[in-house]
Amino acid sequence: MGRAASRSRIRWISCYDSRVKFDLGILATQPVAEIVKQVQLAEDLGFETVWMTDTHLVCRELWVTLTACVLGTKRIKLGPGVTVPHSRHASVTASAILTLEELAPGRIVLGMGTGGSSAQTMGLRLEEVGRVGALETMATNIRRLTRGETMRFESGTEGKIVWLEAPRDKQAALVKSIAGTPFFEKVRGKAITSLYNNELAFAHFGYEGNAWRKGGGYLTRGFNDLKWLPNPSEKASPKPFLG
């Protein structure tokens, strides 16, 4: 038995093909911090892709969770497995997937399906909302939008993702045009809180967290070593007086 088992193992190893890739599906019902650790482990173990369930009443919110996982990893591919037409409008999904692609070029994948649990938790009949035609329409519209083309909405109006083609200076001008409005200030406040109070983002951005609790405040540690900010001039950032 021992020799037979040994020979069997040798044959399996000799037939192993390194080109075979393995993916992992995560239900995403645990806290986001735990999900990020699971994805990091999958990356360390050599998995090719992680697919995240999109059932918004059962699992953590898809795009928020995927963003945290993208910021916490370097190589592994990520995406919904699967997103569905009746809970995610094609234009929302297209904009979300393109935004994630900015953070992790070449690492974002998109799985689409007719759905099941997401419909059932809302009391919808899968026979009505999970039609193949709806899935085909969603796939076509997402392809068009991600290529910079237009799609026709249910209202009959055509639209496209304008920020995709806008140059960076125009994007900045669009943001500046709404600066100071209640909406802008609300988003700005939430973004700052999410960034500087989220330990999952610290390693990616180079922010060390609450520097005051570690001693020294922000004069000698903290904001002065953010990797994603340009180095200021000596005039704009003189050396601190330490006594």
Secondary structure as GFF3:
##gff-version 3
##sequence-region A 1 243
A	DSSP	alpha_helix	2	14	.	.	.	ID=ss1
A	DSSP	beta_strand	23	26	.	.	.	ID=ss2
A	DSSP	alpha_helix	32	44	.	.	.	ID=ss3
A	DSSP	beta_strand	49	52	.	.	.	ID=ss4
A	DSSP	alpha_helix	62	71	.	.	.	ID=ss5
A	DSSP	beta_strand	77	80	.	.	.	ID=ss6
A	DSSP	alpha_helix	90	103	.	.	.	ID=ss7
A	DSSP	alpha_helix	117	120	.	.	.	ID=ss8
A	DSSP	alpha_helix	126	129	.	.	.	ID=ss9
A	DSSP	alpha_helix	132	146	.	.	.	ID=ss10
A	DSSP	beta_strand	151	152	.	.	.	ID=ss11
A	DSSP	beta_strand	158	159	.	.	.	ID=ss12
A	DSSP	three_ten_helix	162	164	.	.	.	ID=ss13
A	DSSP	alpha_helix	168	178	.	.	.	ID=ss14
A	DSSP	alpha_helix	182	196	.	.	.	ID=ss15
A	DSSP	alpha_helix	199	205	.	.	.	ID=ss16
A	DSSP	alpha_helix	211	214	.	.	.	ID=ss17
A	DSSP	three_ten_helix	223	225	.	.	.	ID=ss18
###
